Amino acid sequence: MTTHHRIALIPGDGIGREVTPAARTVLDAVGARHGIRFGYQEFDYSCARYRELGAMMPADGLDRLREHDAIFLGAVGEPGVPDHISLWGLLIPIRRGFRQYVNLRPIKVFEGVPSPVRGAEPGAVDLVVVRENVEGEYSEIGGRLHRGCPEELAVQEAVFTRAGVTRVLDHAFRLAATRRGRLTSATKSNGIVHTLPFWDELVAETAPAHPGVTWDQEHIDALCAKLVLDPGRFDVIVGSNLFGDILSDLAAAVAGGIGLAPSANLNPERDFPSMFEPVHGSAPDIAGRGIANPIGAIWTAALLLNHLGHPEAAATVETALAELLAGTGIRTPDLGGTATTEEFTTALLEFLP
């Protein structure tokens, strides 16, 4: 029996337009082996659209995406378009409009991809950052006053709700229970006097419902240091919108480069489509040269497969990536090789069972 899924493709900008076809090629190949068929609809939501029409997506953009089972996004960002335009014009409306309150960012050190961190060995570093994705420090509450004057000021309010924090903590604890049973909470309650003590209290309240998980908490500055000095000690790290964002890029660097890192913006209740995107940006400095690393996008495709209920298919993608990196010298230039995006993707297909 064949399962059909409707996928919204948003290639976006820069190398997003190069890694999205790579991910689609892998999805189709795995689907053919596992009785899964994908129907794609491509959307031009991007900075290019903003420059032409004055908006990253149309007014009914979310309605057009809503009918799909999942969204795959390549990357957004372009020189000349301020980053807050691309973020608040596309990514944040999708994440909030579709209640994608969990941002999942796994990372591991692969055999054959040396970590820049001494002692970060394959098999020892395998962690997931769970980032609260729709509130926290990235709120819309605040403003500017006295623009251009000596007394100019800016106010940005962080918003932490009991419901918003508790639901992402529950997800992180449940995830830890399926892994090595360890959770670390990122905080800064010694310096941020209201929101982070509140976060800590909710972690302590949530933990008893997950007795199989051991947990601790680390101040974000110390946690960043320990993630470099001893990355193998971590299993699941849960943090606020800002802390999770920073930690996931740091973890990707520990693993060998941001081009390796996938992410998923999840609506766990499945009332709305979830969105899947590699962590890397649009990389305008190499866009159009065909040398972008597709690993982050391909691993992201595996996360999409898992979310849609195909864990075995997802596992074959992750295994193929690991075997290709361990068994061949095929690498894109960011990892010290000479392969193009297309050459790496074609080689990966040979490792799919």
C-alpha positions as CSV (number, residue, x, y, z in Angstrom):
1,M,0.0,0.0,0.0
2,T,1.4,3.4,-1.0
3,T,1.1,6.4,1.4
4,H,0.7,9.8,-0.1
5,H,2.0,13.1,1.5
6,R,1.6,16.6,0.3
7,I,4.7,18.7,0.8
8,A,5.0,22.5,0.5
9,L,8.4,23.4,-0.8
10,I,9.8,26.8,0.0
11,P,13.4,26.8,-1.5
12,G,13.8,30.5,-0.5
13,D,17.1,32.2,-1.2
14,G,20.7,31.5,-1.9
15,I,21.8,27.9,-1.3
16,G,18.3,27.1,-0.2
17,R,17.5,26.7,-3.9
18,E,20.4,24.2,-4.2
19,V,19.9,22.0,-1.1
20,T,16.1,21.8,-1.4
21,P,16.4,19.7,-4.7
22,A,18.9,17.5,-2.9
23,A,16.5,16.8,-0.1
24,R,13.7,16.2,-2.5
25,T,15.8,13.7,-4.5
26,V,16.5,11.7,-1.3
27,L,12.9,11.8,-0.2
28,D,11.7,10.5,-3.6
29,A,14.4,7.7,-3.6
30,V,13.5,6.6,0.0
31,G,9.8,6.9,-0.8
32,A,10.1,4.6,-3.7
33,R,11.7,2.0,-1.5
34,H,9.2,2.3,1.3
35,G,5.9,2.8,-0.5
36,I,5.7,6.5,0.2
37,R,4.7,9.0,-2.5
38,F,5.2,12.7,-2.2
39,G,3.3,15.4,-4.0
40,Y,5.1,18.7,-4.0
41,Q,3.9,22.3,-4.4
42,E,6.6,25.0,-4.7
43,F,6.1,28.4,-3.2
44,D,8.2,31.5,-4.1
45,Y,8.2,33.0,-0.6
46,S,11.6,34.6,-0.4
47,C,13.6,37.8,-0.2
48,A,13.5,37.9,-4.0
49,R,9.7,38.1,-3.8
50,Y,10.0,40.8,-1.1
51,R,12.2,42.9,-3.4
52,E,9.7,42.5,-6.3
53,L,6.4,42.7,-4.4
54,G,7.1,44.1,-1.0
55,A,6.3,41.0,1.0
56,M,8.0,37.7,1.8
57,M,4.7,35.9,1.2
58,P,1.2,36.9,0.2
59,A,-1.5,37.9,2.7
60,D,-3.0,34.4,2.4
61,G,0.3,32.7,2.5
62,L,-0.5,30.6,5.6
63,D,-3.8,29.5,4.1
64,R,-2.0,28.2,1.0
65,L,0.4,26.2,3.2
66,R,-2.2,24.9,5.6
67,E,-3.5,22.2,3.3
68,H,-0.1,20.4,3.2
69,D,1.1,17.6,5.5
70,A,4.5,19.3,6.0
71,I,6.6,22.2,4.9
72,F,10.2,22.0,3.7
73,L,12.1,25.3,3.7
74,G,15.6,25.7,2.2
75,A,16.9,29.0,3.6
76,V,16.0,32.7,3.6
77,G,18.1,35.8,3.5
78,E,19.7,38.0,0.9
79,P,22.1,41.0,1.0
80,G,20.1,44.2,0.9
81,V,17.1,42.8,2.7
82,P,17.4,43.2,6.5
83,D,17.4,40.0,8.4
84,H,14.4,41.1,10.6
85,I,12.4,41.5,7.4
86,S,13.0,37.9,6.2
87,L,12.5,36.5,9.7
88,W,9.4,38.4,10.7
89,G,8.0,38.2,7.2
90,L,8.2,34.5,6.8
91,L,9.6,32.2,9.4
92,I,8.0,33.6,12.5
93,P,4.5,33.9,11.0
94,I,4.7,30.3,10.0
95,R,6.0,29.1,13.3
96,R,3.5,31.0,15.3
97,G,0.5,30.7,13.0
98,F,0.9,27.0,12.9
99,R,1.8,26.7,16.6
100,Q,5.1,25.1,15.9
101,Y,6.3,25.6,19.5
102,V,9.0,22.9,19.5
103,N,12.2,23.6,17.6
104,L,14.1,20.3,17.4
105,R,17.8,20.5,16.6
106,P,19.7,17.2,16.8
107,I,23.5,17.0,16.3
108,K,26.1,14.3,16.4
109,V,29.8,13.9,15.5
110,F,30.0,11.6,12.4
111,E,32.9,9.3,11.8
112,G,34.9,10.8,9.0
113,V,34.1,14.4,10.0
114,P,36.6,15.6,12.5
115,S,35.3,17.9,15.2
116,P,37.3,21.0,15.9
117,V,36.9,20.2,19.6
118,R,39.5,17.9,21.1
119,G,37.9,14.7,22.5
120,A,34.6,15.1,20.6
121,E,34.6,11.6,19.1
122,P,32.1,9.8,16.9
123,G,29.6,7.9,19.0
124,A,30.3,10.0,22.0
125,V,28.6,13.3,20.9
126,D,24.9,12.7,20.1
127,L,22.6,15.3,21.5
128,V,19.4,17.2,20.8
129,V,18.7,20.9,21.5
130,V,15.0,21.5,22.2
131,R,14.2,25.1,21.7
132,E,11.0,26.9,22.7
133,N,10.0,28.3,19.4
134,V,7.1,30.9,19.6
135,E,7.6,33.1,22.7
136,G,10.4,33.9,25.1
137,E,12.8,36.6,24.1
138,Y,11.5,36.8,20.5
139,S,8.3,38.6,21.4
140,E,6.7,41.5,19.5
141,I,6.2,43.4,22.7
142,G,8.2,46.6,23.0
143,G,9.2,49.6,20.9
144,R,11.4,52.5,20.2
145,L,11.1,56.0,21.5
146,H,12.8,59.3,20.6
147,R,14.3,57.9,17.4
148,G,17.5,59.8,16.4
149,C,17.6,61.8,19.6
150,P,20.3,61.6,22.3
151,E,17.7,60.1,24.7
152,E,16.6,57.4,22.2
153,L,15.7,54.1,23.8
154,A,14.5,50.7,22.8
155,V,12.5,48.2,24.9
156,Q,12.0,44.5,24.1
157,E,9.9,42.4,26.4
158,A,10.5,38.7,26.9
159,V,7.3,36.7,27.3
160,F,7.3,33.4,29.2
161,T,3.9,31.8,29.8
162,R,3.1,28.8,32.0
163,A,1.4,27.0,29.2
164,G,4.1,27.8,26.7
165,V,7.0,26.8,28.9
166,T,5.4,23.7,30.3
167,R,4.5,22.2,26.9
168,V,8.0,22.5,25.5
169,L,9.4,21.1,28.8
170,D,7.1,18.1,28.6
171,H,8.2,17.5,25.0
172,A,11.9,17.6,26.0
173,F,11.4,15.3,29.0
174,R,9.5,12.8,26.8
175,L,12.2,12.9,24.2
176,A,14.9,12.3,26.8
177,A,13.0,9.3,28.0
178,T,13.4,7.7,24.5
179,R,17.1,8.5,24.4
180,R,19.7,8.2,27.3
181,G,17.4,9.6,29.9
182,R,19.3,12.8,30.7
183,L,18.0,16.4,30.4
184,T,19.8,19.7,30.9
185,S,17.9,22.9,31.3
186,A,19.5,26.1,30.1
187,T,18.9,29.1,32.4
188,K,20.3,32.3,33.7
189,S,18.2,32.8,36.8
190,N,21.1,34.3,38.7
191,G,21.0,37.4,36.5
192,I,17.6,37.5,34.9
193,V,15.4,38.0,37.9
194,H,11.8,37.2,36.7
195,T,11.5,35.1,33.6
196,L,14.3,32.6,34.2
197,P,13.5,31.8,37.9
198,F,9.9,31.2,36.5
199,W,11.4,28.8,33.9
200,D,13.4,27.0,36.6
201,E,10.3,26.6,38.7
202,L,8.4,25.0,35.8
203,V,11.2,22.6,35.1
204,A,11.1,21.4,38.7
205,E,7.3,21.1,38.5
206,T,7.4,19.1,35.3
207,A,10.2,16.7,36.2
208,P,8.2,14.5,38.6
209,A,5.9,13.4,35.8
210,H,9.0,11.9,34.0
211,P,10.6,9.8,36.7
212,G,12.8,7.9,34.2
213,V,14.7,11.1,33.3
214,T,17.5,12.6,35.4
215,W,17.9,16.3,35.0
216,D,20.0,19.3,35.9
217,Q,20.3,22.9,35.0
218,E,23.2,25.1,33.9
219,H,23.5,28.8,33.5
220,I,23.8,29.6,29.8
221,D,27.4,30.9,30.0
222,A,28.7,27.9,31.8
223,L,26.7,25.6,29.6
224,C,28.3,27.0,26.5
225,A,31.7,26.4,28.0
226,K,30.8,22.8,29.0
227,L,29.3,22.1,25.6
228,V,32.8,22.8,24.1
229,L,34.9,21.2,26.9
230,D,32.8,18.0,27.4
231,P,30.0,17.7,24.7
232,G,29.6,14.0,25.3
233,R,28.0,14.6,28.7
234,F,24.8,16.0,27.1
235,D,21.8,14.2,25.8
236,V,18.8,16.6,25.6
237,I,19.2,20.3,26.3
238,V,16.1,22.4,26.6
239,G,16.2,26.2,26.4
240,S,14.2,29.3,25.7
241,N,13.9,30.7,22.2
242,L,17.1,32.7,22.5
243,F,19.2,30.2,24.4
244,G,18.1,27.3,22.2
245,D,19.0,29.3,19.1
246,I,22.5,30.1,20.3
247,L,23.2,26.6,21.7
248,S,22.1,24.8,18.5
249,D,24.6,26.7,16.4
250,L,27.3,26.1,18.9
251,A,26.5,22.4,19.0
252,A,26.7,22.3,15.1
253,A,30.1,23.9,15.2
254,V,31.3,21.3,17.7
255,A,30.1,18.6,15.3
256,G,32.1,20.1,12.5
257,G,30.1,22.8,10.8
258,I,26.7,24.4,10.5
259,G,26.1,22.8,7.2
260,L,25.6,19.5,9.0
261,A,22.7,20.6,11.2
262,P,19.0,19.9,10.6
263,S,16.0,21.3,12.4
264,A,12.3,20.7,12.7
265,N,9.6,23.2,13.8
266,L,7.0,20.9,15.3
267,N,3.3,21.3,16.1
268,P,3.2,18.1,18.2
269,E,-0.6,18.0,18.2
270,R,-0.6,17.9,14.4
271,D,-3.4,20.4,14.1
272,F,-1.2,22.3,11.6
273,P,1.7,21.3,9.3
274,S,5.1,21.3,10.8
275,M,8.0,22.9,9.0
276,F,11.5,21.4,8.4
277,E,14.6,23.5,7.6
278,P,18.4,23.0,7.8
279,V,19.9,25.3,10.4
280,H,22.3,27.0,7.9
281,G,21.4,30.2,6.3
282,S,21.3,31.2,2.6
283,A,25.1,31.6,2.4
284,P,25.1,34.2,-0.4
285,D,28.9,34.0,-0.6
286,I,28.7,30.6,-2.2
287,A,25.2,30.6,-3.7
288,G,25.0,29.6,-7.3
289,R,28.3,27.7,-7.3
290,G,26.7,24.3,-6.7
291,I,29.0,23.5,-3.8
292,A,26.6,23.9,-0.8
293,N,26.7,21.1,1.7
294,P,23.3,19.2,1.5
295,I,23.8,17.2,4.7
296,G,21.7,19.5,6.9
297,A,18.9,19.5,4.3
298,I,19.0,15.7,3.8
299,W,19.0,15.0,7.5
300,T,16.2,17.5,7.8
301,A,14.3,15.4,5.2
302,A,14.8,12.4,7.6
303,L,13.2,14.4,10.4
304,L,10.3,15.1,8.1
305,L,9.9,11.4,7.4
306,N,10.0,10.5,11.0
307,H,7.3,13.1,11.8
308,L,5.1,11.8,9.1
309,G,5.2,8.4,10.6
310,H,8.0,6.7,8.7
311,P,10.7,6.1,11.3
312,E,12.3,3.2,9.4
313,A,12.6,5.2,6.2
314,A,14.1,8.1,8.3
315,A,16.6,5.8,9.8
316,T,17.8,4.6,6.4
317,V,18.6,8.2,5.5
318,E,20.6,8.8,8.7
319,T,22.4,5.5,8.3
320,A,23.3,6.3,4.7
321,L,24.7,9.6,5.6
322,A,26.8,8.0,8.4
323,E,28.1,5.3,6.1
324,L,28.9,7.7,3.2
325,L,30.9,10.0,5.6
326,A,32.7,7.1,7.2
327,G,33.4,5.1,4.2
328,T,34.4,7.5,1.5
329,G,36.3,10.8,1.0
330,I,33.3,12.4,-0.7
331,R,32.9,15.8,0.9
332,T,31.7,19.3,-0.1
333,P,34.3,22.1,0.2
334,D,33.1,23.3,3.6
335,L,34.2,19.9,5.0
336,G,37.5,19.9,3.1
337,G,36.4,18.1,0.0
338,T,35.8,18.9,-3.6
339,A,32.3,17.4,-4.3
340,T,29.5,19.4,-5.6
341,T,26.1,19.4,-4.0
342,E,24.8,17.1,-6.8
343,E,27.8,14.8,-6.6
344,F,27.4,14.3,-2.9
345,T,23.7,13.7,-3.2
346,T,24.2,11.2,-6.0
347,A,26.8,9.3,-4.0
348,L,24.4,9.2,-1.0
349,L,21.8,7.4,-3.1
350,E,24.1,4.5,-3.5
351,F,24.1,4.0,0.2
352,L,20.3,3.8,0.6
353,P,19.2,0.2,1.0
